[in-house]
Amino acid sequence: MEAKAVLWTALLLAAAADVAQAAATHPVDLFTAIALSGLDTPPDSLAVYNSALDITGLAGKPDIVTVRIPRAKGDVFAAVQLERMDRREGFGQRDPWACMHGDPRGCEIIAYPGFPPELFSYTWTGQGDGYDLRLTIHHGNAVGVLSGPRGRFGIEWKQVKELRVDYFLIDDSIADDNPGEPPVEPAATSTTPVMSAAEARNATVAQIAPQTLGPSAPNSTTQLDMLVLFTEAARKQAGGNPLDCHDTNGVMTYVHQGVNDINTAFTRSQIPAQVGLVTVTKLNGYALIPYNGNQNNIFQNRTNITKDIAIKGFRNAIGADVVTVLFDTQANLGVLRYRQCAAAWVYLSHGNSRL
């Protein structure tokens, strides 16, 4: 309860300020409070922190976000400079009337003053002092990662409304004993069921519109439409109410973060592409084969997803170029380092067959 009180106090104090003006002249601290937690550390984390996040201050689009994380072997301190920000809910023109009558200052997009922090929806991405910060806020949930010289810090804020920061070792290696994956043979296209556009709309949980490209974006930028499927287990693991199957704010936060990560990778690699329309729906009745130490079960799970004719039918109905499936854990799909809705098996269209 004490951590909750600190969190909400920090958020409410931040909401009282005109952050749009303040952010233009002062850096914003990512964490308004952070300390090591007394909770038991999970096996895949080196440390856990209780923290308070300045949601309203970040919504003001500050040019610089400062990050401080206390550590016994040397504190983390970084000044991260804004690269891009995708603002979805809680934002509007500074002065719509002035904008309509030709004053460009009125057209500036700002955070609504006094807007409740738990209703904001945006992503914030930046780099600085060797650190990479990618953060998504969506309707009272937060997902992000801060990665740099002193490790990787995963940010989660869900369900209990207490921000949790986990500290991980940086290890992106692949096990040497990985035998590789056998090729997946596509199923015959004639077996793919036909789903009407109306049926696809009825089954859609949410759609995310493409980001507005800036004036510096290449004219030839390719838009990749995506279909994201999530299981009931993933919805619960992301903080969804177990008793309310319509509580998808948590899993949608992970979806937004995934889109943010992909678009950031495209931008930094100077690839003229971005994720376009994202359609999100629930994958019902799909059970993974337990890993149980058998590498072949991993391959079989991935093959089953790729060949699933119901997934293909939905993808064809909405015209998606890329499909990804979110599960509650990575264990049954192989790598064990990442957890909590981080598992995604992705496959792309091939020619006209859209496999």
BELCOR-V606906 format. One record per backbone hydrogen bond with DSSP energy under -0.5 kcal/mol. CO is the residue of the C=O (numbers start at 1). NH is the residue of the N-H. Records with the same first field share a line. If there is no record, write none. Layout:
CO=NH  NH
//
This chain:
1=5
2=6
3=7
4=8
5=9
6=10
7=11
8=12
9=13
10=14
11=15
12=16
13=16
14=17
15=114
17=19
18=21  22
19=23
21=24  25
22=25  26
23=63
28=66
30=32  54
33=52
35=50
42=45
47=167
48=37
49=165
50=35
51=163
52=32  33
53=55
54=58
55=59
56=60
57=60
58=61
63=82
64=28
65=80
66=30
67=78
69=76
71=74
75=77
76=69
78=67  80
80=65
81=127
84=125
85=87
86=88  123
89=121
90=112
92=110
95=99
96=100
97=101
98=103
99=102
102=104
103=106
104=107
105=108
106=95
108=94  110
110=92
112=115
116=119
117=120
120=139
121=88  89
122=137
123=86
124=135
125=83  84
126=133
127=81
128=131
131=128
132=134  147
133=126
134=145
135=124
136=143
137=122
138=141
141=138
142=157
143=136
144=155
145=134  147
146=153
147=132
148=151
151=148
152=154  168
153=146
154=166
155=144
156=164
157=142
158=160  161  162
162=158
163=51
164=156  166
165=49
166=154  168
167=46  47
168=152
169=171
175=178
177=179
183=185
188=191
189=192
193=195
196=200
197=201
198=202
199=203
200=204
201=204
203=282
206=280
207=209
208=278
214=217
218=221
222=224  274
223=225
224=276
225=321  322
226=279
227=229  324
228=281
229=326
230=283
231=235
232=236
233=237
234=238
235=240
236=239
241=244
244=247
246=248
248=252
249=253
250=254
251=255
252=256
253=257
254=258
255=259
256=260
257=261
258=262
259=263
260=264
261=265
262=266
263=267
264=268
265=269
266=271
267=270
270=272
271=273
272=222
274=224
275=211
277=226  279
278=208
279=228
280=205  206
281=230
282=284
285=287
288=290
291=294
293=295
294=297  298
295=298  299
296=300
297=301
298=302
299=303
300=304
301=305
302=306
303=307
304=308
305=308
308=312
309=313
310=314
311=315
312=316
313=317
314=318
315=319  320
321=349
322=227
323=347
324=229
325=345
326=231
328=340  341
330=333  334
331=334
333=335
338=330
342=344
343=327
344=346
345=325
347=323
350=353  354
//
